[in-house]
Amino acid sequence: MTKRTTTAVVIGLGLVTLSACGSSDSAGAGDSKTVTLVSHDSWAVSKSVLEDFEKQSGYKVRVLKDGDAGQAVNKAILTKDNPQGDVFFGVDNTLLSRALDNGLFQSYEAKGSDQIVQQYRIDQDRHRVTPIDSGDICVNYDKAYFSKHKLAPPASFDDLIKPAYKNLLVTENAATSSPGLGFLLGTAAKYGDNGWQDYWKKLKANGVKVVDGWEQAYNDEFSGSAGGKKAKADRPLVVSYASSPPAEVIYADPKPKTAPTGVASGTCFRQVEYAGLLSNAKNTKGGKALLDFLIGVKFQNDMPLNMFVYPVRETAQVPEEFVKFGPQAKDPETLAPAKIAANRDQWVKSWTSLVLK
């Protein structure tokens, strides 16, 4: 069960692009039969699906996994003049403005873009990025714990600060974790610029526990996960994903009829991931073919059970387990990328000072 566990929200880093490390004269030549995809560590695809693309396109795909999502984005920006590959996959809406402002991508309108769900289409005038998947960062709860204690699980952000849920929630550091940052952004969207800090003061007073990343929070601290049960974890609430409950079912042996965990639907923040053709890519033709593939029906249908995210193509099929155990939130919190760009670093600074000190 892979997740985008960390994001490099490096306060005060002041990312600047490196000067060209080599000639880009060959960019666009398109004569290579290898196309390189740069991504975070959570990239996954079925072997047969990828082989089918290679056979039909004539390109051999090389995948370069470059750490967590934020680390991969930052490295791609720093090496944009002499990129490691042709296509970058995995920049999400929390960091998208950083990639666009630093000129990471060149324009390309992928074939099939008109089949992408309208709400995910952005940058329509320049087509620098293509939406690939979406997911919801939400609080998950341990059904057995709440049944045993005859306590209704929380359903909203407001519920989490009630005395009944004191010392029950574990979340990730917003400065080092993608779901942690998403949860912070969800509260900023919910309570506004003037209200989210007061909310976190109350959450802190109610005993929220903060750990570095998703792996630790979900597998070591959360009592509802398979890993948490083995670790004898004692926190029945965790910031994770709406797709975590179906993952608990799919990976269980034997598989249960119902998921052992649930989702507090009023705590969700919508995350969208994008891919783009890297500036100065050496194999632009192969890169364009690869982007077409990423929003094609075969990849979009294959993606959910490999990366536990939702497809963005309107005609793509969502696995039965997702529909039954992890449906997307009907009304998730969202923030415009421009709003995130203008406030992200300051919000994280304020959050760190407020919650960790």
Disulfide bonds with the S-S distance in Angstrom:
Cys138-Cys268 2.13
